[in-house]
Amino acid sequence: MLAPLTQPEHEDRIRIGNGCRSGPGLVISISNRIEMENDVEIGPYVSLCDAASLDEVLRIPVPGKPASSAQSLLRIGERVRIGARATVAGSIHIGRWSVIQPGSVVVSDVPEACRVAGNPAVVTAVYDPATCSWEDVGTPQEAEAALARRKNQPLLSICLPTYNREGHLHACLNSIFSQIGATDLVEVIVSDNCSPDGTHEVAARFMEQYPNMRYVRNSTNIGADRNIVQVGEMAQGTFLKLHGDDDYFLPGTLRLLLSTLHNHPDCSLIHTHPAGTDGKVTTGEGMKAYLAAASLHAIAMVQTSMRRRDWMSLENRDHWAYTSLSQIYWQYGMLARNPKFCILNLNLYWYAGTSPEGYNIGMVGIRNYEEALSQFEGGGLDRADIDAEMSRQLLHSILPIYRMFVQNRMDADFTDFEAYYTACYNHQPYYEQVLQEIRALRAQEM
């Protein structure tokens, strides 16, 4: 039975993160400092010490042996699992997501996402993002080779197209790297669409600190949708997610996404529901089930991670660049090839609230969305499914957005909105009633 570990009243010698738990008989010996990140689990009768020997802990001088450093630090990363009767000793770092097998004696650094065993402990398995499983290794050379391979195929590629938003980009990158650091399980790629502001300087500062970040700058502005395709095609991860520069990860959420990806490697799409609160994970198959589960939230590209090999199997990925809804064609096209999907019922992001730029709300949200779904009519969706979704889109997204923008005098393009509405909804029983509201809103704009 594991019991919660709580932070001592005085934090000058030890820091314990949130959600840490330990079995009975835990012994902690401190020469200088021990730091434990969030969600560490420690089995019974484990010994932790930031020095290599009891003499160093007690600061007893030993003839002929250098005095211990006052800077000794034992650091245990997030979600580390330490088995029963293990010993961890020395000024060392145990990388996040690693597992120390029962009875092991660890006296040197442990890379992240590795299993170690023995006395002294050595790496016996390395997490492989390509298969989302543990790869057994028999020698230090095999372990080094496995670690080198996964640098070229992380679990997740976060792909950030950006233009002229240096402030948002900085906040977005900070929300990512504050949670993952310099891990080789996640790569971050920024594609700068020839921004005239300080975007390059922002990217340079993060690249100096984090080797798992890449940055490219286009010589000319190639347009938002083509920039999205370009940065996606640079990805090397098992999964890729296209991420808005004004979408910020909420604290502690990235590890939940990584865990979901790891547990569902056979799904073409991993969708996070922005209205969800319970964090439950469900799976489904097929376009109908996905439309019912994701609905209009699939329009926000940040909500959905895609299995890269399924996305790369799509032909002409930039064919729908003129629609501002390439992501809809991609998602349903991927489901036609691999119908499995997963829903994480939790909001992971805070949106900066920037006004939509460069597209017409009625054209994209009504006409283009209906045309995108209609592409799959008879191939996975029925007309009744599409009509029901378009009603949801109108009543729960488009109209509320129109009201909000008019009432708050916000900038957005609603040119010919009535015409787009009429072309799509004139057969609906609510057509006349909603038309009158649209006309009243348009009158307030004038």
C-alpha positions in Angstrom: 0.0 0.0 0.0 1.5 3.3 -1.0 0.9 6.4 1.1 1.2 10.0 -0.1 4.4 11.8 0.6 4.0 15.4 1.7 6.4 18.3 1.5 8.3 19.0 4.8 7.7 22.3 6.5 11.2 23.4 5.7 12.3 23.0 2.1 16.0 23.9 2.3 17.1 20.3 2.1 14.3 18.4 0.3 11.6 19.1 -2.2 8.7 16.7 -2.9 6.4 17.3 -5.8 2.7 16.7 -6.0 1.2 13.2 -6.1 4.3 11.4 -4.8 3.7 8.2 -2.9 5.8 5.7 -0.9 5.5 2.3 0.7 6.5 1.7 4.4 10.2 1.8 5.5 11.4 4.6 3.3 14.8 5.9 4.5 16.0 9.3 3.2 19.5 10.5 4.1 20.5 14.0 3.0 24.0 15.4 2.7 22.9 18.5 0.8 19.6 18.2 -1.2 17.1 15.8 -2.7 14.5 16.9 -5.2 11.6 14.7 -6.2 9.3 15.8 -9.1 5.6 15.1 -9.4 4.0 11.6 -9.3 7.0 9.6 -8.2 6.0 6.2 -6.8 8.4 4.5 -4.3 8.0 0.9 -3.1 8.5 -0.4 0.4 11.9 -0.3 2.2 13.7 1.9 -0.3 16.7 4.0 0.6 17.4 7.4 -1.0 20.6 9.3 -0.4 22.3 12.2 -2.2 25.7 11.0 -1.2 27.6 7.9 -2.2 28.2 6.7 1.4 27.1 7.2 5.0 30.4 9.0 5.8 29.4 11.7 3.3 26.0 12.1 4.8 27.4 12.4 8.3 30.3 14.6 6.9 32.9 12.4 8.6 36.4 13.1 7.2 38.0 10.0 5.8 41.8 10.1 5.4 42.9 10.2 1.8 39.3 10.7 0.5 38.1 14.1 -0.8 35.4 15.8 1.3 31.9 15.5 -0.2 30.6 18.4 -2.2 28.2 20.8 -0.6 26.4 20.9 -3.9 25.4 17.2 -4.0 21.9 16.8 -5.4 19.8 13.7 -6.0 17.1 14.5 -8.5 14.3 12.1 -9.2 12.2 13.0 -12.3 8.5 13.0 -12.9 6.6 9.7 -12.8 9.7 7.6 -11.9 8.9 4.2 -10.4 11.3 2.8 -7.7 10.8 -0.9 -6.8 10.9 -2.4 -3.4 14.2 -2.6 -1.4 16.0 -0.5 -4.0 18.8 1.9 -3.1 19.5 5.1 -4.9 22.7 6.9 -3.8 24.8 9.7 -5.1 24.6 13.1 -6.6 22.8 11.7 -9.7 19.7 12.3 -11.8 17.0 9.7 -12.4 15.3 10.7 -15.7 11.5 11.1 -15.8 9.4 8.1 -16.7 12.1 5.7 -15.7 11.7 2.4 -13.7 14.1 1.1 -11.1 13.5 -2.6 -10.6 13.2 -4.0 -7.1 16.4 -4.7 -5.2 18.5 -2.5 -7.6 21.4 -0.3 -6.4 21.6 2.9 -8.5 24.8 4.9 -8.2 24.9 6.7 -11.6 22.5 8.7 -13.8 19.6 7.0 -15.4 18.4 8.3 -18.8 14.7 9.2 -19.0 12.2 6.4 -20.0 14.6 3.6 -19.2 14.4 0.5 -17.0 17.4 -0.3 -14.8 18.3 -3.3 -12.7 21.2 -4.9 -10.8 24.0 -3.9 -8.4 25.2 -1.5 -9.7 22.1 -0.9 -11.8 22.5 -0.8 -15.6 19.9 -0.1 -18.3 18.0 -3.2 -19.2 15.2 -1.7 -21.4 14.7 1.5 -23.3 11.3 2.9 -24.2 10.8 2.9 -28.0 8.4 5.6 -29.2 8.2 3.9 -32.7 6.4 0.9 -31.2 5.2 2.5 -27.9 6.8 -0.4 -26.1 9.9 -1.3 -24.1 12.9 -2.6 -26.0 15.2 -5.0 -24.1 18.9 -4.3 -24.2 21.7 -6.6 -23.2 24.7 -4.3 -23.2 25.6 -0.7 -22.6 26.3 -0.4 -26.4 22.8 -1.7 -27.2 21.3 0.8 -24.7 23.2 3.7 -26.3 22.1 2.6 -29.8 18.5 2.4 -28.7 18.7 5.9 -27.1 20.2 7.3 -30.3 17.5 5.8 -32.4 14.7 7.4 -30.5 16.2 10.9 -30.9 15.2 10.4 -34.6 11.6 9.2 -33.9 10.1 10.8 -30.8 6.7 9.8 -29.5 5.2 13.2 -30.4 6.0 16.1 -32.8 4.4 19.4 -31.8 4.3 21.4 -35.0 3.9 25.1 -34.7 3.2 27.3 -37.8 3.5 30.9 -36.8 3.4 34.4 -38.3 4.1 37.7 -36.6 3.1 36.7 -33.1 6.3 36.8 -31.1 4.5 37.3 -27.8 2.1 34.5 -28.3 4.8 32.2 -29.6 7.0 32.8 -26.5 4.0 32.0 -24.1 3.1 28.9 -26.2 6.7 27.6 -26.2 7.0 28.3 -22.5 3.8 26.3 -21.8 5.4 23.4 -23.6 9.0 23.3 -22.4 8.1 24.1 -18.8 6.4 20.6 -18.8 8.7 18.5 -21.0 12.1 20.2 -20.8 14.9 18.8 -23.1 13.3 15.4 -23.6 13.9 13.2 -26.6 10.4 11.8 -26.5 8.9 15.1 -27.8 10.2 17.4 -30.5 8.9 20.9 -31.1 9.1 22.4 -34.7 8.4 26.0 -35.4 7.8 27.1 -39.0 8.0 30.9 -39.3 6.1 32.2 -42.3 8.6 35.1 -42.9 7.5 37.1 -39.8 8.6 40.8 -39.7 8.7 40.9 -35.9 11.0 39.2 -33.4 9.8 35.7 -33.9 13.3 34.6 -34.9 14.8 35.9 -31.7 12.2 34.1 -29.6 12.9 30.8 -31.3 16.7 31.3 -31.0 16.4 31.7 -27.2 14.5 28.5 -26.8 16.8 26.5 -29.2 19.8 27.6 -27.1 18.2 25.8 -24.1 16.3 22.9 -25.7 18.0 20.6 -28.2 14.6 19.0 -29.0 13.4 22.2 -30.8 13.8 22.9 -34.5 13.1 26.2 -36.3 12.8 27.1 -40.0 12.0 30.5 -41.5 10.4 30.7 -44.9 12.0 33.2 -47.3 8.5 34.4 -48.3 5.1 34.1 -46.8 3.6 30.9 -48.3 0.2 31.3 -46.8 -1.1 29.9 -43.5 -2.5 26.5 -44.8 0.7 25.7 -46.8 2.8 26.6 -43.8 0.7 24.1 -41.7 1.4 21.4 -44.3 5.1 22.2 -44.4 5.7 22.0 -40.7 3.7 18.8 -40.4 5.9 17.2 -43.1 9.0 18.0 -41.1 7.7 15.9 -38.2 9.5 12.7 -37.2 7.3 11.6 -34.3 5.1 8.5 -34.1 2.3 11.1 -33.6 2.1 14.7 -34.8 0.0 17.5 -33.6 -0.5 20.8 -35.4 -0.6 23.5 -32.8 -1.6 27.1 -32.9 0.9 29.7 -31.6 -1.9 31.2 -29.5 -2.9 27.9 -27.9 -1.1 27.3 -24.5 -0.9 24.0 -22.7 -2.5 24.1 -19.2 -0.1 23.1 -16.4 0.4 19.3 -16.1 -1.6 18.4 -19.3 1.1 17.4 -21.7 2.0 14.3 -19.7 -1.7 13.3 -19.9 -1.6 13.6 -23.7 1.7 11.6 -23.9 0.2 8.9 -21.7 -2.8 8.7 -24.0 -0.7 8.5 -27.1 1.4 5.7 -25.5 -1.6 3.7 -24.6 -3.3 4.0 -28.0 -0.6 3.6 -30.7 -3.0 1.9 -33.1 -5.4 4.9 -33.3 -5.2 7.2 -36.3 -6.6 10.2 -34.3 -6.3 11.2 -30.7 -8.8 13.9 -30.0 -9.0 16.0 -26.8 -12.5 17.3 -26.0 -12.3 21.0 -24.9 -15.5 20.7 -22.8 -14.4 17.6 -21.0 -13.5 17.6 -17.3 -13.3 14.0 -16.1 -10.2 12.9 -18.1 -11.7 9.6 -19.2 -10.4 8.0 -22.3 -12.7 6.2 -24.8 -12.1 4.6 -28.1 -14.3 4.3 -31.2 -14.2 3.3 -34.9 -15.5 5.0 -38.0 -16.5 8.4 -39.3 -20.0 8.4 -37.9 -18.7 7.7 -34.3 -16.0 10.3 -34.7 -18.4 13.0 -35.9 -20.7 12.3 -33.0 -17.8 12.4 -30.5 -15.6 15.2 -31.8 -18.3 17.2 -33.8 -17.3 20.8 -34.6 -14.4 20.7 -32.1 -12.4 18.8 -34.8 -12.2 22.2 -36.7 -9.7 23.4 -34.1 -6.5 21.6 -35.3 -4.9 21.9 -31.8 -7.4 19.4 -30.4 -6.3 16.5 -32.5 -3.1 14.5 -32.6 -2.6 12.4 -35.7 -0.6 9.2 -36.2 2.0 10.4 -38.6 2.2 7.4 -40.9 -1.6 7.6 -41.5 -1.3 11.4 -42.2 1.6 10.8 -44.5 -0.4 8.2 -46.5 -2.8 10.9 -47.6 -2.2 12.2 -51.1 -2.1 15.9 -51.9 -2.1 17.1 -48.3 -2.2 20.7 -49.5 -5.1 20.1 -52.0 -7.6 21.9 -49.6 -5.4 24.8 -48.6 -7.9 27.3 -50.0 -10.6 26.1 -47.6 -8.9 26.9 -44.2 -10.2 23.4 -43.2 -7.5 21.0 -44.4 -7.6 19.4 -41.0 -11.2 18.2 -41.6 -10.3 16.5 -44.9 -7.2 15.0 -43.3 -9.0 13.6 -40.2 -11.9 11.9 -42.1 -9.5 10.8 -44.9 -7.4 9.1 -42.2 -10.4 7.4 -40.7 -11.2 6.0 -44.2 -7.8 4.2 -44.0 -7.6 3.5 -40.3 -11.0 3.8 -38.6 -9.7 3.7 -35.0 -9.7 6.8 -32.9 -9.5 7.8 -29.2 -11.1 10.6 -27.2 -9.5 12.2 -24.1 -12.3 13.9 -22.3 -10.4 16.8 -21.0 -9.5 20.4 -22.0 -5.7 20.7 -22.3 -5.4 24.3 -23.5 -5.9 27.9 -22.8 -6.7 30.0 -25.9 -5.3 33.5 -26.1 -8.5 34.8 -27.7 -7.0 36.4 -30.8 -9.4 37.4 -33.5 -9.6 35.0 -36.6 -7.6 36.6 -39.4 -7.6 35.9 -43.1 -10.9 34.1 -43.6 -14.6 34.7 -43.9 -16.6 33.2 -41.0 -19.6 32.3 -43.1 -17.5 30.9 -46.0 -15.3 28.8 -43.8 -17.6 27.9 -40.9 -20.7 27.2 -43.0 -20.0 26.6 -46.7 -16.5 25.1 -46.5 -17.3 22.9 -43.5 -20.4 21.5 -45.2 -18.4 20.8 -48.4 -15.7 19.1 -46.4 -18.1 16.7 -44.7 -20.0 16.1 -47.9 -16.8 14.9 -49.5 -17.3 11.7 -47.3 -21.1 11.3 -47.9 -21.6 7.7 -48.9 -18.1 6.8 -47.9 -18.6 6.8 -44.2 -21.1 9.6 -43.5 -24.8 9.9 -44.4 -26.6 13.1 -45.4 -28.6 12.9 -42.2 -25.3 12.9 -40.2 -24.0 15.9 -42.1 -27.3 17.9 -41.7 -27.3 17.2 -38.0 -23.7 18.3 -37.6 -24.3 21.5 -39.6 -27.2 22.3 -37.2 -24.9 21.8 -34.3 -22.2 24.0 -35.9 -24.7 26.8 -36.5 -26.4 26.8 -33.1 -23.5 26.0 -30.8 -20.6 27.7 -32.6 -21.3 30.1 -35.6 -24.3 32.0 -34.1 -22.7 32.4 -30.6 -19.5 33.7 -32.3 -21.5 36.1 -34.4 -23.3 37.5 -31.3 -20.0 37.8 -29.4 -18.2 39.6 -32.1 -21.0 42.0 -32.7 -21.7 42.7 -29.0 -18.0 43.3 -28.3 -17.2 45.2 -31.5 -14.5 42.7 -32.4 -12.9 42.4 -35.8 -14.0 39.5 -38.0 -15.2 39.0 -41.6 -18.9 38.3 -41.8 -19.2 39.4 -45.4 -22.2 37.7 -47.2 -23.0 35.8 -44.0 -26.7 35.8 -44.8 -26.1 34.3 -48.3 -23.9 31.5 -46.9 -26.5 30.8 -44.2 -29.4 30.7 -46.8 -27.5 28.3 -49.1 -26.9 25.8 -46.4 -30.0 26.1 -44.1 -32.9 27.2 -46.2 -34.6 23.7 -45.9 -34.4 23.7 -42.1 -37.5 24.4 -40.0 -35.7 27.1 -38.0 -34.5 28.9 -41.1 -36.7 32.0 -40.9 -36.3 32.5 -37.1 -32.5 32.4 -37.3 -32.6 34.6 -40.4 -34.3 37.3 -38.5 -31.7 37.1 -35.7 -28.9 37.3 -38.3 -30.4 40.4 -39.9 -30.8 42.0 -36.4 -27.1 41.3 -35.7 -26.1 42.8 -39.0 -28.1 45.9 -38.3 -26.1 46.3 -35.0 -22.8 46.2 -37.0 -23.8 49.2 -39.0 
